Amino acid sequence: MKLAVAALLVGSAAAFAPAQQGARVATDLNMNLRDVASNVGKAAAVAGLGLAVASAPAQALTKSQINELSYLQVKGTGLANRCAEVVGEDSITPKSGAKLVDMCIEPKAWAVEEEIGKAGKTEKKFVNSKVMTRQTYTLEGIEGVLTSEGGSIVFNEKEGIDYAPTTVQMPGGERVPFLFTVKDLVAKGNGGSFKPGFQMGGDFNTPSYRTGLFLDPKGRGGTTGYDMAVALPGLQSGEEGDDELFKENNKVFDVTQGRIEMEVNKVNAEESEIGGVFVATQLSDTDMGSKVPKKILTKGIFYAKVE
């Protein structure tokens, strides 16, 4: 069995590389992403997303196969950044007190909303972007409780490696950092059983990309450092004070909201595993309040185990 798994690992190693393609909630940044997720999410998750992940390697490994590998067999292959594959099209009805554990969320494609000018008109579109982060952008070990509301499954995320600092590069060369996350996710389903076609979605919180201890090049920070650019006193005095540099001087820990839509397409009742695809929308980094964030669209696959 180990020889077979090793052969699969060698054959699919190349496929593990990424595709080339006091906290203050800033109320002015709480953009409504629900419409974006509903329009883009449900349509893409059901139709378009299937195309986006259709090129996934056919030799992806199951959880049991991954568990048989040693550290040295995994090292350097990128397998640690991949979610396990689920085989089967069964059905699982969670019991009272059930949880989702070992949840893995692996992005496969990224897009950034940009204003596109054409024929004298501008419109906002999501443009495909290339991930610049090394293979550390997958969320892993997420778990939470399953409850029932009106006969439908509700998932409440509680803990795990539920955030990953990520940077993508747009076609023009601009790099956009963001904190890929599903913190405090409350996802409501459309049925009482996990089975192919089951969908669930909900909102989550996106903390600031940087913490209050971060110091910018001028030594300014949220909870430490200087409260102004010491080398530029002339721009921070007089009648207008520091109006010109107010946002750069006054760092804030922005907490914005994102949304994720998920659809189950594989269920293994014997192993209590589910797998499927997702599409998520969220805002990018604000550089602690000094920049206007961009909308990020992320598509990929997920894995979880019902316990």
C-alpha positions in Angstrom: 0.0 0.0 0.0 2.8 2.4 0.9 4.5 1.8 -2.5 1.3 2.6 -4.3 0.8 5.8 -2.3 4.5 6.7 -2.9 3.9 6.2 -6.6 0.9 8.4 -6.6 2.8 11.1 -4.7 5.7 11.1 -7.2 3.3 11.3 -10.1 1.3 14.2 -8.7 4.0 16.2 -6.9 4.2 18.8 -9.7 0.5 19.4 -9.5 0.9 20.6 -5.9 2.5 23.9 -7.0 0.2 26.9 -7.1 -1.4 27.8 -10.4 0.3 30.5 -12.3 -2.4 32.7 -12.7 -8.3 48.0 21.2 -9.7 46.9 18.0 -11.9 49.4 16.2 -14.2 48.2 13.6 -14.1 50.6 10.7 -17.7 51.0 9.9 -16.9 53.0 6.8 -15.3 49.8 5.4 -18.1 47.4 6.1 -19.0 47.0 2.5 -21.9 44.8 1.8 -20.3 41.7 0.2 -23.5 39.6 0.6 -24.7 40.6 -2.9 -21.4 39.8 -4.5 -21.3 36.4 -2.8 -24.9 35.7 -3.7 -24.5 36.6 -7.3 -21.0 35.4 -7.9 -21.0 32.8 -5.2 -24.0 30.7 -5.9 -23.6 30.9 -9.7 -19.9 30.1 -9.6 -20.2 27.5 -6.9 -22.8 25.6 -8.8 -21.7 26.2 -12.4 -18.5 28.2 -13.0 -16.5 26.9 -10.1 -16.7 23.4 -11.4 -14.8 24.6 -14.5 -12.3 26.4 -12.3 -11.2 23.3 -10.4 -11.8 20.8 -13.2 -8.1 20.7 -13.9 -7.3 19.4 -10.4 -4.9 16.5 -10.5 -6.7 13.1 -10.9 -4.2 11.5 -8.5 -5.1 13.6 -5.4 -4.7 11.6 -2.2 -7.4 10.7 0.3 -7.0 11.4 4.0 -6.2 7.8 4.8 -3.5 7.7 2.1 -2.0 11.0 3.4 -2.0 9.6 7.0 0.2 6.7 5.8 3.0 9.0 4.6 6.0 10.0 6.6 7.3 13.5 7.2 10.1 13.0 4.6 7.6 11.7 2.0 5.6 14.9 2.4 8.4 17.4 2.8 9.0 19.5 -0.3 6.1 18.1 -2.3 3.5 20.8 -1.5 1.1 18.1 -0.2 0.9 19.8 3.2 -0.8 22.7 1.4 -3.4 20.5 -0.3 -6.8 19.3 0.9 -7.6 15.6 0.9 -9.8 14.1 -1.7 -13.2 12.4 -0.8 -14.4 9.4 -2.7 -18.1 8.5 -2.7 -21.6 10.0 -3.1 -23.2 8.9 0.1 -25.3 10.9 2.6 -24.5 11.8 6.2 -27.1 13.1 8.7 -25.4 14.8 11.7 -26.6 13.7 15.1 -27.2 16.1 18.0 -23.9 17.5 19.3 -22.0 16.7 16.1 -19.0 18.7 14.9 -17.1 19.4 11.7 -13.4 18.7 12.3 -10.2 18.7 10.3 -11.8 21.1 7.9 -9.4 22.2 5.1 -10.0 25.1 2.7 -7.7 25.2 -0.3 -7.9 28.2 -2.8 -7.3 27.3 -6.4 -8.0 30.6 -8.1 -8.0 34.3 -7.2 -9.5 37.5 -8.7 -9.4 41.1 -7.7 -12.1 43.6 -8.5 -10.8 46.4 -10.7 -12.2 49.3 -12.7 -11.9 48.4 -16.4 -12.1 51.3 -18.9 -13.5 50.6 -22.4 -14.9 52.9 -25.1 -15.0 55.8 -22.6 -16.8 53.8 -20.0 -15.6 52.2 -16.8 -17.0 49.2 -15.1 -16.0 47.0 -12.2 -14.9 43.5 -13.0 -13.0 40.7 -11.3 -9.7 40.1 -13.0 -7.7 36.9 -12.6 -4.7 37.3 -10.4 -1.6 35.2 -9.6 -0.7 34.1 -6.1 2.7 35.3 -4.9 2.6 33.6 -1.5 4.5 30.3 -1.1 2.5 27.2 -0.4 1.1 28.3 3.0 -2.2 29.8 2.0 -4.5 26.8 2.7 -6.6 26.9 5.9 -6.3 23.6 7.9 -7.6 22.0 11.1 -10.7 24.2 11.3 -13.5 22.9 13.5 -16.9 24.0 14.8 -20.2 22.8 16.0 -23.2 21.6 13.9 -26.6 22.6 14.9 -30.1 22.5 13.3 -32.2 25.5 12.5 -35.6 24.9 10.9 -34.5 21.4 9.8 -31.3 22.7 8.1 -27.7 22.3 9.1 -25.9 25.3 10.6 -22.1 25.3 11.0 -20.5 27.6 13.6 -16.7 27.9 13.2 -14.8 27.9 16.5 -11.0 27.3 16.1 -8.2 26.0 13.9 -5.6 27.5 11.5 -8.4 29.8 10.2 -6.3 32.6 8.6 -3.5 32.8 6.2 -1.7 36.0 5.0 -1.8 35.9 1.2 -0.6 38.2 -1.6 -1.8 38.1 -5.2 -0.5 40.0 -8.2 -2.8 41.6 -10.7 -2.1 41.5 -14.5 -0.6 45.1 -14.3 1.9 44.1 -11.7 0.1 45.6 -8.6 0.3 43.3 -5.6 -2.7 43.0 -3.3 -2.2 41.6 0.2 -5.1 40.2 2.2 -5.8 37.9 5.1 -7.6 34.8 3.7 -9.8 33.6 6.6 -13.2 32.2 7.7 -13.0 33.5 11.3 -16.3 33.3 13.2 -18.1 31.8 10.2 -21.8 31.0 10.6 -22.8 29.0 7.5 -26.4 27.9 7.0 -27.3 25.0 4.9 -30.2 24.2 2.6 -31.0 20.8 4.1 -30.6 18.4 7.0 -28.1 16.0 5.5 -24.7 16.3 3.8 -25.1 14.9 0.3 -24.0 15.8 -3.2 -25.6 19.1 -4.1 -25.9 20.3 -0.4 -25.1 24.0 -0.1 -24.3 26.2 2.8 -23.0 29.7 3.1 -22.6 32.6 5.5 -20.6 35.6 6.7 -17.3 35.7 8.5 -15.0 38.3 10.0 -11.8 39.4 8.4 -9.3 40.9 10.9 -6.7 43.4 10.0 -3.8 42.1 7.9 -1.4 43.6 10.4 -1.6 43.9 14.2 -1.2 46.9 16.5 2.5 46.0 17.1 3.4 46.5 13.4 5.6 49.5 12.8 5.7 51.2 9.4 8.9 52.7 7.9 8.4 55.9 9.9 8.2 53.9 13.2 4.4 54.5 13.6 2.2 51.8 15.0 -1.2 51.1 16.4 -0.3 50.3 20.1 3.4 51.2 20.0 5.9 53.4 18.2 5.6 57.1 17.3 2.3 58.8 16.9 3.5 60.9 13.9 6.2 61.0 11.3 9.0 62.5 13.3 11.0 63.3 10.1 8.2 65.4 8.7 7.2 67.9 11.4 6.5 70.7 8.8 3.6 68.7 7.4 2.0 68.0 10.7 1.8 71.4 12.3 0.2 74.7 11.5 -3.5 75.5 11.0 -4.4 72.3 9.2 -2.4 70.1 11.7 -1.7 66.6 10.3 -4.7 66.5 8.0 -2.5 65.4 5.1 -1.1 62.5 7.0 -4.0 61.8 9.4 -4.7 58.3 8.1 -1.0 57.3 8.0 -0.5 58.6 11.6 -3.6 57.2 13.1 -3.4 53.4 12.7 -6.6 51.4 13.2 -7.3 47.6 13.4 -9.9 47.2 10.8 -12.3 44.3 11.0 -14.4 43.8 7.9 -16.9 41.2 6.8 -16.6 38.5 4.1 -18.9 35.8 2.8 -18.4 32.2 1.6 -20.6 29.8 -0.3 -19.9 26.1 -0.3 -21.3 23.1 -2.1 -20.8 19.5 -1.2 -20.1 17.1 -4.2 -18.5 14.1 -2.5 -19.5 12.3 0.7 -17.9 9.2 2.2 -20.3 7.9 4.9 -17.9 5.1 6.0 -15.1 7.6 6.8 -17.6 10.4 7.7 -16.0 12.7 5.2 -17.4 15.4 3.0 -15.7 17.4 0.2 -16.7 20.1 -2.3 -16.1 23.5 -3.8 -16.3 27.0 -2.4 -16.3 30.7 -3.5 -15.5 33.5 -1.1 -15.5 37.3 -1.2 -13.7 39.6 1.2 -11.8 42.8 1.4 -8.0 43.2 1.1 -5.6 44.9 3.4 -6.2 48.6 4.3 -2.6 49.2 5.5 -4.1 49.9 9.0 -6.7 52.4 7.7 -4.6 54.4 5.2 -5.7 52.6 2.0 -9.0 51.8 0.3 -9.4 48.0 0.2 -10.1 46.0 -2.9 -12.6 43.2 -3.2 -11.0 39.7 -3.4 -12.8 36.7 -5.0 -11.3 33.3 -4.0 -12.4 29.9 -5.5 -11.3 26.4 -4.5 -12.0 23.2 -2.8 -12.7 22.1 0.8 -12.6 18.9 3.0 -14.1 18.2 6.4 -15.0 15.3 8.6 -18.2 14.9 10.6 -17.5 13.8 14.2 
